[in-house]
Amino acid sequence: MNESKAKKKKLTFTKGEKIFLGILIIIYIIVGIFNLKSMEPLTGVGERWIVTLPFGEGLLSRINPMTVIMSWLIMLILIVLAYRAGKKFSLIPGKFQLFMESLLEFIYSTVEDSTSKKEFVRPIFIIAATLFLFVVVSNVISGFPGVQVVPTDSGIKISLFEDTWYTPTSDINTNATYSVMVLIISHAFAIKVKGFGKWLKGFFEPNPIMFPMNIIGEIAKPISHSLRLFGNIAGGGILVLILSYMAKYMFIPVVLWGFFGIFVGVIQALVYSMLAIAYISSQIEE
Amino acid sequence: MENIDMAKAIMEAAKYIGAGIAMGFGAIGPAIGEGNIGASAMEAMARQPEMGGTLITRMLLAMAVTESTGLYSLLVALILLFII
């Protein structure tokens, strides 16, 4: 309750505090300039820690262990959140219950608006909400300092709280998996609604010459869907890493982490689930 | 300095030039698109100020979709700089 009072009060400084803050900023800038000279070169930008499995061959035997670990961690976070939200429902909701309810209701109303078939609202809502929750948690943790593993010339380097958390969405494999999943689900729903013959006929729509165009159009969907999220998260991460390396002891990185991690992350998660809804519901229209 | 590998030097230079060109030209399209979106949103907000909250959400969504072509070029530039 003290916080709400403090927020309303206008921020004022006495003369002594102003001098103290001024000296602090000057020391800060001088330390930053001196540190600029003694910087070791940045290694392992945009590289991934890849482990080759003893069995299998080619691309299929290479895995990215951090993606697997972080995916399971995020699933654990989501399970704990869901357990806490679902443990007790009261008629007069608390803060946490209200937050979860309004979040899911927003997605539900979006699905309801874009889908004309009533029986498909619930399945599409489940898919879109699952994707949104996973993507938003994994994007937002890229706004906080955490554990990152990068390969260097001499083995792997585990950096604790120097860089942001490794996010599974900055790996193209995760995004591509979900996008292909959305594509397959949309076509399965289309077959269920229209029947196999009518679905197949949809590819030869205005006339049979357009068949290759329709196929390319379908293949382009998951590519652009997955690359949009990957580009935002991975590109933002590399940009922040380079900028924070250039200005190591300045305030800039904190602001950038907030922008690229939280703001862009939430918007891109929203865009990802919106596009999933749009792709699925455009397929089941007759 | 006699035995410097000329091909390697040219490739190194071409990498940076290519990354710059990719990012510079790739940023033109999204910039124009986002400008159009912002202008239209401003017009709509001026006409109906009570719709402001909804319009800002939609505007940000549309901008995030428009941005993606610029991000593809950012990816290409980053791949040129760090991976190849």
Interface residues (C-beta under 8 A of the other chain):
Chain A: V45 G46 E47 S224 L227 R228 F230 G231 N232 A234 G235 I238 V264 I267 Q268 L270 V271 M274 L275
Chain B: L60 L61 A64 V65 E67 S68 L71 Y72 L74 L75 L78 F82 I83
